């Protein structure tokens, strides 16, 4: 009984420590830091010269890390940093920051960090180092935070398989002057260390089977604007199918959406590819066609006109069946 009491007490203390609010003095300090941070964050994107963007990025990163060292900084939202993506999983075990810096028309780099939620409010931070320019096989590489496929994440989906939590990230990469990329990246933690990628993308149900891949990359023409999102109603990731406008599918900068949608459905610890999400087809000869009231000569078809006049229907009533309805009163004359 005593052991049970001690266990319950320790569990309560642990939960209480996770719920510790940030001190008013620390909150005031972070608010002051945030005022400076948002100026640097804006200049990372908006500064005209690359030198100014580099400088802003460097100053922002150093100041941001110092701010995060504040006890219980995990509870401070940094809401005014509008150019910095901030995502939390439903279990609130961590948050992930990402942003991008355009070096020139041909090179864009993403930066970021994962801040873990800690029991004592101390800082546990994993910097994200973009190495996409030197990774040879982008779709097959399993990486840590120091060999990251850079992206600015805009959606986080938490799933589970067995006892392991998986956090699927949807991200955007303004790749180069000719093409953009969107990525589906699965993050999990192994021995409390972040791991990006793994055997998560399954194509066994496709008509032309492909090997399992570690991440999914959708690269397309710069001006195409291909859509990739998570549909809560379908409970699946949905993205636009791409076709080459010049019949050269290997040239990614020629790919544009063609109106069809593909997807991924989570099943047994993998995202299983769905070749066609919306497969409802109207049978030939049953397409909806207009039914004009007038013919080619301008004459009115009286039968069609009559069919388009709504018929009178009895008004709805909430009178119970066992109550007699009053008889209508006849009008004189």
Residue pairs with C-beta under 8 A, 6 or more apart in sequence:
14 119
17 119
17 120
17 121
18 117
18 119
20 72
20 121
21 72
21 75
22 30
22 70
22 71
22 72
22 73
22 75
22 76
23 71
23 72
26 70
26 71
26 72
26 73
27 76
29 70
30 67
30 70
30 73
30 76
30 78
33 63
33 66
33 67
34 67
34 78
34 80
34 81
35 80
36 63
37 60
37 63
37 64
37 67
37 78
37 81
38 80
38 81
38 82
40 56
40 57
40 59
40 60
40 63
41 56
41 60
41 81
41 82
41 83
41 84
41 99
42 82
42 83
43 52
43 53
43 55
43 56
44 53
44 56
44 57
44 60
44 83
44 99
44 100
44 101
45 53
45 83
45 99
45 100
45 101
45 102
47 53
47 56
50 102
50 103
50 104
53 101
53 102
53 103
54 101
57 101
57 111
61 111
64 97
65 113
65 125
67 73
68 115
68 123
68 125
69 123
70 76
71 120
71 121
71 122
72 121
73 115
73 121
73 123
74 95
74 115
74 117
74 118
74 121
77 86
78 84
78 86
83 99
84 97
84 98
84 99
85 96
85 97
85 98
85 99
85 152
85 153
85 154
86 95
86 96
86 97
87 95
87 96
87 153
87 154
87 155
87 156
87 169
88 94
88 95
88 156
89 156
89 158
89 165
89 167
90 158
91 158
91 165
92 117
93 116
93 117
93 165
94 114
94 115
94 116
94 117
95 114
95 115
95 117
96 112
96 113
96 114
96 115
96 153
96 156
96 169
96 187
97 112
97 113
97 114
97 115
98 110
98 111
98 112
98 128
98 150
98 151
98 152
98 153
98 171
99 110
99 111
99 112
99 152
100 108
100 109
100 110
100 111
100 150
100 152
100 173
100 174
101 108
101 109
101 110
101 111
102 108
102 174
103 109
105 176
105 177
106 176
106 177
107 133
107 176
108 173
108 174
108 175
108 176
109 130
109 150
110 128
110 130
110 148
110 150
110 151
110 152
110 173
111 128
111 130
111 150
112 127
112 128
112 148
112 150
112 153
113 125
113 126
113 127
113 128
114 125
114 126
114 128
114 145
114 194
115 123
115 124
115 125
116 124
116 125
116 126
118 124
126 145
126 193
126 194
127 145
127 146
128 145
128 148
128 150
129 145
129 146
129 147
129 148
130 148
130 149
130 150
131 143
131 146
131 147
131 148
131 149
131 150
132 138
132 148
132 149
132 150
132 173
135 141
135 143
135 147
135 149
138 149
138 215
138 217
139 213
139 214
139 215
139 216
139 217
140 213
140 214
141 147
141 149
141 197
141 214
141 215
142 195
142 196
142 197
142 198
142 214
143 149
143 195
143 196
143 197
144 193
144 194
144 195
144 196
145 194
145 196
148 196
149 183
149 185
149 196
149 197
149 215
150 173
151 169
151 171
151 172
151 173
151 181
151 182
151 183
151 185
152 171
152 172
152 173
153 169
153 170
153 171
153 172
153 185
154 170
154 171
154 172
155 169
155 170
155 229
155 230
156 167
156 168
156 169
156 170
157 167
157 168
157 169
157 170
157 230
157 237
158 165
158 166
158 167
158 168
159 165
159 166
159 168
159 266
160 166
161 268
161 269
162 269
164 188
164 269
165 188
165 189
166 186
166 187
166 188
166 200
166 269
167 186
167 187
167 188
168 184
168 185
168 186
168 187
168 237
168 271
169 183
169 184
169 185
169 186
169 187
170 182
170 183
170 184
170 185
170 228
170 229
170 230
170 237
171 182
171 183
171 185
172 180
172 181
172 182
172 183
173 180
173 181
173 182
173 183
174 180
175 181
175 219
177 222
178 221
178 222
178 253
179 219
179 220
179 221
179 222
179 252
179 253
180 219
180 220
180 222
180 224
180 226
181 217
181 218
181 219
181 220
182 217
182 218
182 226
182 228
182 239
183 215
183 216
183 217
183 218
184 201
184 215
184 216
184 228
184 237
184 264
184 271
185 196
185 197
185 215
186 196
186 197
186 198
186 200
186 215
186 271
187 194
187 195
187 196
188 194
188 195
188 198
189 195
196 215
197 214
197 215
198 214
199 212
199 214
199 270
200 212
200 213
200 214
200 215
200 269
200 270
200 271
201 212
201 213
201 214
201 215
201 216
201 264
201 270
201 271
201 273
202 212
202 270
202 271
202 272
202 273
203 209
203 210
203 211
203 212
203 213
203 273
204 272
205 272
205 273
205 274
205 275
206 273
206 275
207 275
212 270
216 264
216 271
218 226
218 228
218 239
218 242
219 252
219 253
219 255
220 226
220 242
220 252
220 253
220 255
220 256
220 257
221 245
221 253
221 254
221 255
221 256
222 253
224 242
224 255
224 256
224 257
225 257
226 239
226 240
226 242
226 255
226 256
226 257
227 238
227 239
227 240
227 257
228 237
228 238
228 239
228 240
229 237
229 238
229 239
230 236
230 237
230 238
231 237
231 238
231 263
234 263
234 277
235 265
235 266
236 263
236 264
236 265
236 266
236 274
236 277
237 263
237 264
237 265
237 271
238 261
238 262
238 263
238 277
239 261
239 262
239 263
240 257
240 258
240 259
240 260
240 261
240 262
241 257
241 258
241 259
241 260
241 261
241 262
242 255
242 256
242 257
242 258
243 249
243 255
243 256
243 257
243 258
244 251
244 254
244 255
244 256
245 254
245 255
245 256
246 254
248 254
249 255
260 276
260 278
261 276
261 277
261 278
262 273
262 274
262 275
262 276
262 277
263 273
263 274
263 277
264 271
264 272
264 273
264 274
265 271
265 272
265 274
266 272
291 304
292 304
293 300
293 301
293 304
293 305
293 308
294 300
294 301
295 301
317 325
319 325
